[in-house]
């Protein structure tokens, strides 16, 4: 679609209409959540309708028992002089903000431009966040209104394999699929390849609980 911009716009409009209908024309007793991954693509989309869609969503979804989550690569995509009005609306109307590891160079530049956004301790801590693939967990700062807290996110080896975007991991799964494996089997094999000891512990745990369930 990126090579066919006119078709991309048509698809985007169709998605926007569908999402807005689900968000605003369903009962308010029904909780709704719209997740936008790789959000920089939409936040910088050169179309007024897309910007209005994001601004309206972040400003009005609460009254419809809805929520928006937008995930992007860099804090600058949301909060900088170059950020679009839609991006700034998303940032300004978000009660919850999760700050993960940032590019050291971009984060230093951001702090020079916006010195009051983070306290010195926060800047120092964020700057020391390690890479998740090296330390097997993700460090993040959680901001809820005026409150901040520090966390580590650990996920199981199957989830790490399932959500991996590394090229070799993708090709491994594709090759296993060509060999006739189901997607579940392929991900299981990838998890064993990347995290053998953890998978062995997981299988032992599953077997033990399966025995317990059978006896019960």
JOMOFEN-V895631 format. One record per residue. N is the residue number from 1. SS is DSSP state (helix for helix, strand for strand, loop for the rest). PHI is phi as a letter, one per 20 degrees, with the letter a starting at -180 (none if undefined). OMEGA is omega in whole degrees, -180 to 180 (999 if undefined). Layout:
BEGIN
N;SS;PHI;OMEGA / N;SS;PHI;OMEGA
END
This chain:
BEGIN
1;loop;none;-179 / 2;loop;f;178 / 3;loop;e;-180 / 4;loop;c;-172 / 5;helix;g;-180 / 6;helix;f;177 / 7;helix;f;178 / 8;helix;f;179 / 9;helix;f;180 / 10;helix;f;179 / 11;helix;f;179 / 12;helix;f;179 / 13;helix;f;179 / 14;helix;f;179 / 15;helix;f;-180 / 16;helix;f;179 / 17;helix;f;-179 / 18;helix;f;-177 / 19;helix;f;-180 / 20;helix;f;177 / 21;helix;f;180 / 22;helix;f;-176 / 23;helix;f;-169 / 24;helix;d;-176 / 25;loop;d;174 / 26;loop;d;-178 / 27;loop;g;-179 / 28;loop;f;173 / 29;loop;f;-180 / 30;loop;e;179 / 31;loop;f;-179 / 32;strand;c;178 / 33;strand;b;177 / 34;strand;d;-178 / 35;strand;d;178 / 36;strand;d;178 / 37;loop;e;-174 / 38;loop;l;-171 / 39;loop;f;-179 / 40;helix;g;179 / 41;helix;f;180 / 42;helix;e;-176 / 43;helix;f;-179 / 44;loop;d;-178 / 45;loop;f;-174 / 46;loop;e;179 / 47;loop;b;-175 / 48;helix;f;-177 / 49;helix;f;180 / 50;helix;f;178 / 51;helix;f;179 / 52;helix;f;179 / 53;helix;g;-179 / 54;helix;f;-180 / 55;helix;f;180 / 56;helix;f;-179 / 57;helix;g;-177 / 58;helix;f;-176 / 59;helix;e;-172 / 60;helix;c;-172 / 61;helix;f;-177 / 62;helix;g;-177 / 63;helix;f;177 / 64;helix;d;-178 / 65;loop;l;-180 / 66;strand;c;179 / 67;strand;b;175 / 68;strand;d;172 / 69;strand;c;177 / 70;strand;c;-177 / 71;loop;d;179 / 72;loop;b;-172 / 73;loop;e;-168 / 74;loop;b;180 / 75;helix;f;180 / 76;helix;f;178 / 77;helix;f;-178 / 78;loop;e;-165 / 79;loop;c;177 / 80;loop;a;179 / 81;loop;f;-179 / 82;loop;e;-177 / 83;loop;f;179 / 84;loop;f;178 / 85;helix;f;178 / 86;helix;f;180 / 87;helix;f;-180 / 88;helix;f;177 / 89;helix;f;178 / 90;helix;f;-179 / 91;helix;f;-175 / 92;helix;f;-177 / 93;loop;d;179 / 94;loop;e;176 / 95;loop;f;-179 / 96;strand;d;176 / 97;strand;c;177 / 98;strand;d;-178 / 99;strand;d;179 / 100;loop;e;179 / 101;loop;g;-179 / 102;loop;d;171 / 103;loop;f;-175 / 104;helix;g;-178 / 105;helix;f;-178 / 106;helix;f;-179 / 107;helix;f;177 / 108;helix;f;179 / 109;helix;f;179 / 110;helix;f;-179 / 111;helix;f;175 / 112;helix;f;-179 / 113;helix;f;-177 / 114;loop;c;-174 / 115;loop;f;-177 / 116;loop;e;-177 / 117;loop;f;180 / 118;loop;c;175 / 119;loop;f;-180 / 120;helix;g;179 / 121;helix;f;180 / 122;helix;f;178 / 123;helix;f;-179 / 124;helix;f;-179 / 125;helix;f;-180 / 126;helix;f;179 / 127;helix;f;-179 / 128;loop;e;176 / 129;loop;g;178 / 130;loop;e;178 / 131;loop;f;-177 / 132;helix;f;-177 / 133;helix;f;179 / 134;helix;e;-174 / 135;helix;d;176 / 136;loop;m;171 / 137;loop;b;178 / 138;strand;d;175 / 139;strand;e;177 / 140;strand;b;174 / 141;strand;d;177 / 142;strand;d;176 / 143;strand;d;176 / 144;strand;c;-173 / 145;loop;l;-177 / 146;loop;e;-177 / 147;strand;d;-180 / 148;strand;c;176 / 149;strand;b;-176 / 150;strand;d;-175 / 151;strand;b;170 / 152;strand;c;179 / 153;strand;d;175 / 154;loop;d;175 / 155;loop;c;-178 / 156;loop;f;-176 / 157;helix;f;178 / 158;helix;f;179 / 159;helix;f;179 / 160;helix;f;179 / 161;helix;f;-176 / 162;helix;f;-175 / 163;helix;e;-178 / 164;loop;f;177 / 165;loop;d;178 / 166;loop;f;-179 / 167;helix;g;180 / 168;helix;f;179 / 169;helix;f;178 / 170;helix;f;-179 / 171;helix;f;178 / 172;helix;f;-180 / 173;helix;f;180 / 174;helix;f;179 / 175;helix;f;178 / 176;helix;f;177 / 177;helix;f;178 / 178;helix;f;178 / 179;loop;e;175 / 180;loop;o;180 / 181;loop;f;171 / 182;loop;f;180 / 183;helix;f;180 / 184;helix;f;179 / 185;helix;f;-179 / 186;helix;f;179 / 187;helix;f;178 / 188;helix;f;179 / 189;helix;f;179 / 190;helix;f;179 / 191;helix;f;177 / 192;helix;f;-179 / 193;helix;f;-175 / 194;helix;e;-172 / 195;loop;b;-176 / 196;helix;g;-179 / 197;helix;g;179 / 198;helix;f;179 / 199;helix;f;177 / 200;helix;f;178 / 201;helix;f;180 / 202;helix;f;179 / 203;helix;f;178 / 204;helix;f;178 / 205;helix;f;180 / 206;helix;f;179 / 207;helix;f;-180 / 208;helix;f;-179 / 209;helix;f;176 / 210;helix;f;177 / 211;helix;f;-179 / 212;helix;f;-179 / 213;helix;f;-180 / 214;helix;f;179 / 215;helix;f;-180 / 216;loop;f;999
END
